[in-house]
Amino acid sequence: MKETINHIVTDLAVQAGYELVDLIIASDTIRVFVDTPGGITMDDCTRLTRALYDALDESDPGILERYRLEVSSPGIDRPLRTARDFARNVGKQVSVIYAADGAPVSVEGVIEAATDTELLLAGKKGVMRIALDSIRKSRLILEW
């Protein structure tokens, strides 16, 4: 069932012009986080919610009786997970926790570049190369 939900949500979000930032399917809740250049609005979330309800109901009429659907913006402090997330935030300061030799390492720095496989992060000790698949958690450091 999770594959069906993932496929439907991904297709509808992309068709509607949204970037699917995250999809969390847990126990009785489907959480969909989408974004667009310039930000997502409440109207955007409402339209996508209605479209998702229709599509999910059409694929399996009972699916939403077992799930609650939530569609929202990922927020300004959203986690960075993909190469695209890091590339979009080049020049911004982030906090990163990654695995090195099996142990978690926490660093902060400015994103210099991101490829499909690694992050270049300028920190206190110079520029570091961090494999994207070793990153466990990463967020923008918001300056107020």
VOBA-1610 file (N, C-alpha, C; in pm, whole numbers, padded with zeros to 5 digits, always signed):
BEGIN
Met+00082-00119+00000Met+00000+00000+00000Met+00087+00126+00000Lys+00201+00122+00072Lys+00287+00240+00079Lys+00341+00277-00059Glu+00373+00177-00142Glu+00422+00204-00277Glu+00315+00276-00360Thr+00191+00231-00348Thr+00081+00293-00421Thr+00064+00438-00378Ile+00065+00463-00249Ile+00051+00599-00196Ile+00167+00685-00245Asn+00288+00634-00235Asn+00406+00709-00277Asn+00397+00746-00424His+00358+00652-00507His+00346+00677-00651His+00241+00784-00680Ile+00125+00772-00620Ile+00016+00867-00643Ile+00056+01008-00597Val+00110+01017-00478Val+00148+01149-00423Val+00257+01213-00508Thr+00358+01136-00542Thr+00468+01191-00622Thr+00418+01240-00756Asp+00340+01158-00826Asp+00289+01197-00958Asp+00203+01323-00951Leu+00109+01327-00856Leu+00020+01443-00846Leu+00095+01571-00809Ala+00189+01561-00718Ala+00265+01679-00676Ala+00342+01736-00794Val+00410+01649-00867Val+00490+01695-00982Val+00400+01751-01091Gln+00289+01682-01121Gln+00196+01731-01223Gln+00140+01868-01188Ala+00121+01893-01059Ala+00066+02022-01015Ala+00173+02131-01008Gly+00299+02094-01034Gly+00406+02193-01035Gly+00473+02213-00900Tyr+00452+02121-00808Tyr+00513+02131-00676Tyr+00636+02041-00667Glu+00726+02078-00581Glu+00838+01991-00550Glu+00798+01910-00427Leu+00801+01779-00439Leu+00772+01694-00323Leu+00899+01691-00238Val+00892+01754-00122Val+01006+01764-00032Val+01017+01640+00055Asp+00905+01593+00103Asp+00906+01475+00189Asp+00768+01412+00190Leu+00769+01281+00209Leu+00645+01205+00222Leu+00667+01109+00336Ile+00583+01120+00437Ile+00595+01034+00554Ile+00465+00956+00567Ile+00478+00825+00564Ile+00362+00738+00582Ile+00386+00663+00711Ala+00308+00699+00812Ala+00327+00639+00944Ala+00193+00600+01002Ser+00186+00486+01060Ser+00067+00426+01121Ser-00063+00471+01053Asp-00124+00579+01097Asp-00253+00619+01041Asp-00249+00755+00972Thr-00130+00805+00938Thr-00117+00939+00882Thr-00029+00941+00758Ile-00073+01014+00657Ile+00008+01042+00539Ile+00042+01190+00546Arg+00171+01222+00561Arg+00214+01361+00565Arg+00289+01394+00437Val+00243+01496+00368Val+00300+01537+00241Val+00355+01679+00258Phe+00483+01696+00229Phe+00545+01828+00237Phe+00586+01869+00097Val+00531+01981+00051Val+00559+02030-00084Val+00605+02175-00079Asp+00672+02214-00186Asp+00721+02352-00194Asp+00721+02395-00340Thr+00730+02523-00362Thr+00745+02582-00495Thr+00838+02701-00481Pro+00899+02743-00591Pro+00977+02866-00584Pro+00887+02980-00537Gly+00929+03054-00439Gly+00846+03161-00384Gly+00760+03116-00267Gly+00755+02986-00243Gly+00682+02934-00128Gly+00547+02878-00162Ile+00499+02795-00076Ile+00370+02728-00090Ile+00265+02806-00011Thr+00145+02812-00063Thr+00037+02884+00007Thr-00064+02786+00064Met-00152+02835+00148Met-00260+02752+00201Met-00351+02704+00088Asp-00375+02790-00010Asp-00457+02750-00124Asp-00392+02636-00201Asp-00258+02642-00217Asp-00186+02533-00283Asp-00207+02402-00207Cys-00192+02408-00076Cys-00210+02288+00008Cys-00351+02234-00001Thr-00449+02323-00003Thr-00589+02281-00012Thr-00616+02213-00146Arg-00567+02273-00256Arg-00588+02213-00389Arg-00524+02075-00397Leu-00402+02063-00348Leu-00333+01934-00355Leu-00400+01831-00264Thr-00446+01874-00149Thr-00517+01782-00059Thr-00640+01724-00128Arg-00719+01809-00190Arg-00841+01762-00259Arg-00806+01665-00372Ala-00703+01701-00451Ala-00662+01614-00562Ala-00611+01480-00509Leu-00538+01483-00400Leu-00487+01358-00342Leu-00599+01271-00287Tyr-00694+01332-00217Tyr-00810+01255-00168Tyr-00880+01184-00284Asp-00904+01259-00393Asp-00972+01200-00508Asp-00891+01085-00568Ala-00763+01108-00589Ala-00678+01006-00652Ala-00661+00883-00564Leu-00642+00903-00436Leu-00627+00790-00344Leu-00756+00711-00332Asp-00868+00783-00327Asp-00997+00716-00318Asp-01025+00636-00445Glu-00987+00690-00559Glu-01009+00621-00686Glu-00924+00494-00696Ser-00801+00500-00645Ser-00712+00384-00654Ser-00751+00273-00557Asp-00806+00311-00443Asp-00849+00215-00340Asp-00954+00285-00256Pro-01080+00259-00280Pro-01186+00334-00214Pro-01178+00337-00061Gly-01113+00243+00002Gly-01107+00242+00147Gly-00979+00296+00206Ile-00887+00340+00122Ile-00754+00376+00172Ile-00757+00491+00273Leu-00838+00591+00247Leu-00837+00707+00336Leu-00922+00688+00461Glu-00995+00579+00467Glu-01064+00548+00592Glu-00963+00504+00697Arg-00848+00458+00650Arg-00745+00410+00741Arg-00634+00514+00764Tyr-00637+00623+00690Tyr-00531+00723+00699Tyr-00587+00863+00712Arg-00509+00948+00779Arg-00537+01092+00782Arg-00436+01155+00688Leu-00479+01248+00604Leu-00394+01312+00506Leu-00362+01454+00550Glu-00232+01488+00554Glu-00187+01623+00589Glu-00096+01672+00479Val-00126+01788+00421Val-00042+01848+00317Val+00001+01984+00367Ser+00133+02009+00366Ser+00180+02137+00416Ser+00315+02175+00356Ser+00355+02295+00389Ser+00488+02345+00354Ser+00589+02277+00446Pro+00711+02257+00398Pro+00812+02198+00486Pro+00862+02295+00592Gly+00827+02422+00579Gly+00871+02522+00677Gly+01009+02575+00645Ile+01043+02687+00706Ile+01172+02749+00676Ile+01289+02674+00739Asp+01261+02593+00838Asp+01368+02518+00903Asp+01367+02370+00861Arg+01319+02346+00740Arg+01305+02209+00692Arg+01440+02139+00687Pro+01437+02010+00704Pro+01562+01935+00694Pro+01611+01932+00549Leu+01740+01928+00531Leu+01799+01914+00398Leu+01836+01767+00383Arg+01787+01703+00276Arg+01809+01559+00261Arg+01875+01521+00130Thr+01843+01592+00025Thr+01888+01550-00108Thr+01995+01644-00163Ala+02062+01597-00267Ala+02162+01682-00334Ala+02096+01811-00381Arg+01973+01800-00429Arg+01901+01918-00476Arg+01876+02018-00362Asp+01842+01966-00243Asp+01823+02053-00126Asp+01950+02132-00097Phe+02063+02062-00095Phe+02191+02128-00063Phe+02229+02226-00173Ala+02212+02188-00300Ala+02248+02275-00412Ala+02165+02403-00410Arg+02038+02392-00375Arg+01950+02508-00370Arg+01991+02606-00260Asn+02066+02556-00162Asn+02103+02639-00047Asn+02251+02673-00042Val+02318+02670-00156Val+02459+02709-00162Val+02471+02852-00108Gly+02573+02873-00024Gly+02595+03003+00035Gly+02528+03022+00171Lys+02448+02926+00211Lys+02379+02937+00339Lys+02447+02849+00445Gln+02429+02890+00569Gln+02490+02818+00680Gln+02399+02704+00725Val+02462+02588+00750Val+02387+02469+00791Val+02455+02399+00909Ser+02375+02320+00974Ser+02423+02229+01078Ser+02407+02088+01019Val+02514+02008+01027Val+02512+01875+00967Val+02561+01773+01070Ile+02489+01663+01080Ile+02535+01549+01159Ile+02555+01435+01058Tyr+02677+01382+01055Tyr+02706+01273+00962Tyr+02784+01164+01034Ala+02788+01048+00972Ala+02859+00934+01030Ala+03001+00928+00974Ala+03098+00920+01063Ala+03239+00904+01024Ala+03296+00790+01108Asp+03337+00684+01042Asp+03390+00566+01112Asp+03290+00514+01215Gly+03162+00519+01180Gly+03057+00465+01267Gly+03013+00557+01379Ala+03077+00669+01396Ala+03041+00762+01504Ala+02980+00889+01446Pro+02881+00946+01514Pro+02822+01071+01464Pro+02917+01189+01485Val+02923+01275+01383Val+03004+01397+01389Val+02911+01513+01359Ser+02919+01618+01439Ser+02836+01736+01420Ser+02924+01853+01377Val+02887+01917+01267Val+02962+02033+01216Val+02865+02141+01170Glu+02917+02262+01164Glu+02842+02374+01108Glu+02931+02440+01005Gly+02869+02496+00902Gly+02946+02565+00801Gly+02855+02618+00691Val+02919+02675+00590Val+02847+02732+00476Val+02859+02635+00359Ile+02749+02608+00295Ile+02749+02519+00179Ile+02821+02588+00065Glu+02930+02525+00019Glu+03004+02578-00096Glu+02952+02519-00226Ala+02920+02389-00223Ala+02871+02320-00342Ala+02811+02187-00300Ala+02733+02129-00391Ala+02677+01996-00368Ala+02671+01925-00502Thr+02714+01800-00502Thr+02702+01715-00620Thr+02601+01606-00586Asp+02584+01514-00677Asp+02493+01403-00652Asp+02541+01314-00538Thr+02670+01323-00503Thr+02725+01231-00403Thr+02788+01297-00282Glu+02821+01427-00292Glu+02886+01488-00177Glu+02852+01635-00158Leu+02877+01679-00035Leu+02855+01817+00006Leu+02991+01878+00037Leu+03017+01997-00015Leu+03136+02073+00021Leu+03092+02179+00119Leu+03145+02171+00241Leu+03103+02257+00350Leu+03224+02333+00404Ala+03215+02467+00401Ala+03322+02551+00455Ala+03293+02578+00601Gly+03379+02522+00688Gly+03362+02537+00831Gly+03485+02597+00896Lys+03493+02587+01026Lys+03605+02643+01101Lys+03739+02580+01064Lys+03736+02454+01021Lys+03859+02383+00987Lys+03884+02378+00838Gly+03822+02467+00762Gly+03838+02468+00617Gly+03722+02400+00547Val+03745+02366+00420Val+03639+02304+00341Val+03644+02153+00361Met+03527+02099+00394Met+03514+01955+00416Met+03432+01893+00303Arg+03466+01771+00269Arg+03387+01692+00174Arg+03312+01588+00257Ile+03182+01593+00250Ile+03098+01500+00326Ile+03012+01422+00228Ala+03022+01291+00231Ala+02940+01206+00145Ala+02793+01223+00184Leu+02709+01246+00085Leu+02566+01267+00115Leu+02504+01146+00183Asp+02548+01026+00146Asp+02489+00908+00208Asp+02533+00887+00353Ser+02629+00968+00401Ser+02670+00959+00542Ser+02595+01059+00630Ile+02523+01153+00567Ile+02453+01257+00643Ile+02328+01199+00708Arg+02319+01217+00838Arg+02205+01165+00914Arg+02099+01274+00939Lys+02146+01398+00952Lys+02054+01509+00979Lys+02122+01638+00935Ser+02043+01727+00876Ser+02096+01857+00835Ser+01984+01959+00828Arg+02013+02076+00878Arg+01915+02186+00875Arg+01988+02318+00851Leu+01913+02411+00792Leu+01964+02548+00778Leu+01975+02610+00917Ile+02075+02692+00935Ile+02088+02770+01057Ile+02024+02906+01025Leu+01914+02934+01089Leu+01839+03055+01060Leu+01899+03173+01135Glu+01919+03281+01064Glu+01972+03403+01124Glu+01858+03503+01140Trp+01831+03542+01262Trp+01721+03633+01289Trp+01769+03772+01315
//
